[in-house]
Amino acid sequence: MMETVKEKIIEHAQSLGAGFVGFAPVARWAEFNEVQNDFRPDAIWPQAKTVIVIGVPMLLPILETTPSIYYSELYNTSNRLLDEIGYRLAMYLNRQGHAATFFPRDAYGDIKVLVDNPNAAFSHVFAAKYAGLGTIGYNHTLLNPEYGPRIRYVSVFTAALLPGDPVITKDLCIQCWLCQRLCPSQAFTTREDNIIAAMDKEACARHHSLLREEHRYPCGICIKVCPVGQDRKLYQSTGGKVYLDEPGAIAENPEDPRYRNLVHVRKYGSKGDRIY
């Protein structure tokens, strides 16, 4: 019976615009024991039995223009869509007799808040991992087989105990460290004991605060350059050396034909004259 309920939830979420839907039994937070108790769904809402994770892809051609107002608008559009899907799906579950609420995809008043406290009350990244949507990569994002880290997520908590999706056990991160080499804030440091980097969240937040003042927040470089994901084939985006050469090549010659389209887009709609 609950399998049928799950199928209907997936169908409804997709009708609302969800690109990805995954199911994580709340018991998985205790099973994996990677998230502190206070940050687990049943600590936030004791009735929670299942977390439904909704994903919306970030489309690579606009993401590649970052930092730009156009990527900022794509990011904001995905956020609005995620929150709307989350709210509507929670209401749908309530109408079916299953208590549910959604946890918004972001929860801070201003990026400057994160400089002092660069944490969130709940991690959609770990929720998506436990819902079988991907594995956590070097740069702390969730890597998905189809879109790499280029998906944003929102979570719906429900009291319904629904069948979980299989967790992906093989790491998708290939340890290329492009995200580390190209990070504008140099926030990542390799740790010998773990595939996931040590991250200077404060440095990342400070850089985002600067971009906010220039009206081209967020950064997204580590999302852009990651080679994981079938979307690279779809968009015929080679990445790699093209990304490594980009900052220096643009600084030397803004008319470089490899980046002329990106320079064009970055000139408009935001503050400041930096083109990278």
BELDAGI-V657784 format. One record per residue. RES is the residue in one small letter. OMEGA is omega as a letter, one per 30 degrees, with the letter a starting at -180 (999 if undefined). Layout:
RES	OMEGA
RES	OMEGA
This chain:
m	a
m	l
e	l
t	l
v	l
k	l
e	l
k	l
i	l
i	a
e	a
h	l
a	l
q	l
s	l
l	l
g	l
a	l
g	a
f	l
v	l
g	a
f	a
a	l
p	a
v	l
a	a
r	l
w	l
a	a
e	a
f	l
n	l
e	a
v	l
q	a
n	a
d	a
f	a
r	a
p	a
d	l
a	l
i	l
w	a
p	a
q	a
a	l
k	a
t	l
v	l
i	a
v	a
i	l
g	l
v	a
p	l
m	a
l	a
l	a
p	l
i	l
l	a
e	l
t	a
t	g
p	a
s	l
i	a
y	l
y	l
s	l
e	l
l	l
y	a
n	l
t	l
s	l
n	l
r	a
l	a
l	a
d	l
e	l
i	a
g	a
y	a
r	l
l	l
a	l
m	l
y	l
l	l
n	l
r	l
q	l
g	l
h	a
a	a
a	l
t	l
f	l
f	a
p	a
r	l
d	a
a	l
y	a
g	a
d	a
i	a
k	l
v	a
l	l
v	a
d	a
n	a
p	a
n	l
a	a
a	a
f	a
s	l
h	l
v	l
f	l
a	l
a	l
k	a
y	l
a	l
g	a
l	l
g	l
t	a
i	a
g	a
y	a
n	l
h	l
t	l
l	l
l	a
n	a
p	a
e	a
y	a
g	l
p	a
r	l
i	l
r	a
y	l
v	a
s	l
v	l
f	l
t	l
a	l
a	l
l	a
l	l
p	l
g	l
d	a
p	l
v	l
i	a
t	l
k	a
d	l
l	l
c	a
i	l
q	l
c	l
w	l
l	l
c	l
q	a
r	a
l	l
c	a
p	a
s	a
q	a
a	a
f	l
t	a
t	l
r	a
e	a
d	a
n	l
i	a
i	a
a	l
a	a
m	l
d	a
k	l
e	l
a	l
c	a
a	l
r	l
h	l
h	l
s	l
l	l
l	l
r	l
e	l
e	l
h	l
r	l
y	g
p	a
c	l
g	a
i	a
c	l
i	a
k	a
v	a
c	a
p	a
v	l
g	l
q	l
d	l
r	l
k	a
l	a
y	l
q	l
s	a
t	l
g	l
g	a
k	l
v	l
y	a
l	a
d	a
e	a
p	a
g	a
a	a
i	l
a	a
e	a
n	a
p	l
e	l
d	a
p	l
r	a
y	a
r	l
n	l
l	l
v	l
h	a
v	a
r	a
k	a
y	l
g	l
s	a
k	l
g	a
d	l
r	a
i	l
y	999
